[in-house]
């Protein structure tokens, strides 16, 4: 006999639930690979820079903070006593930011290939802008010209890059919504 309308709806719901489950597994796999690659990147950066004293530089950096007056203002913020003393650490951070940006581009390609949701793609684009922008700021303000005033300019730039990354994400979400209309 013919299946009833109720049975057809139930099978349709099962099919939709299976597709949603497959999408969740796919995203979980991408996220797991992404996190694993970040740990590999961190380990690689540490191994490459270990002979240059990156661990000692990091520990000295953490212990060197004092309250310093922000140039042109009347308030103080934490800053290292001698910001130029940590070029090995800054170079490691630049390498990590660059590697993370490249990794994010690869993850975006995977998300596009797997037809991930628009919010996931937008999040990945936000991460690309932030990682590469931060890498640019590190190499420009910390590695090339590290003086106390540049230390504070760097952090202002990080705030600016964060805003730009959020704007990039918003543009992707708005463009995606308009293309669906």
C-alpha positions, 0 to 999 in steps of 0.5 A: 500500500501507499505510505501515509502522509504521517510516515512520509513526514517522519522520514523527511524529518529523519533525513533532515536530522541526519543531514544536520548531524552530518553537518555538525560532525563535519564542523567538529572535524574541521575544528579538531584539525584546526586546533591540532594544527595550532598546537603543531604551529606553536610547537614548531615556533618554539622549536625554531626559536628555542636556540635563540632563547625565546623561553628566557626572553618570554620569562624576562618579558613577563617579569619586566612590566612596570606602570609607565605613563602613556605619552601625551596623557596623564594616565599610566599603563603596564609596559616592559621597562625596555621593550627593545630587549625582547626582539626574539619574543616579538619575532616569534609572535610575528612568526606565529601570527603569520603562520596562523593567518596562513592556517586560517586561509587554509581553513577558509578554503576547507570551509568553502569546499565543504559548504560550511555555514556562512557564519563559520566562513565569516568567523574564519575571515575575521580570524584571517584579518586579525592574525595577519593584521596583528602580524603586521603590527608586530613586525612594524611596531615591535620588531622594527622600532621598539621604543616606549611610545611605539609600545602603546601605538602597537596596542592601539593598533591591535584594538584597531585591527580587532575592529577591522576584523569585526567589520570584515565579518559583518560585511561577509554576513551582510553580503551573504544575507543579501545574496540569499534574498 
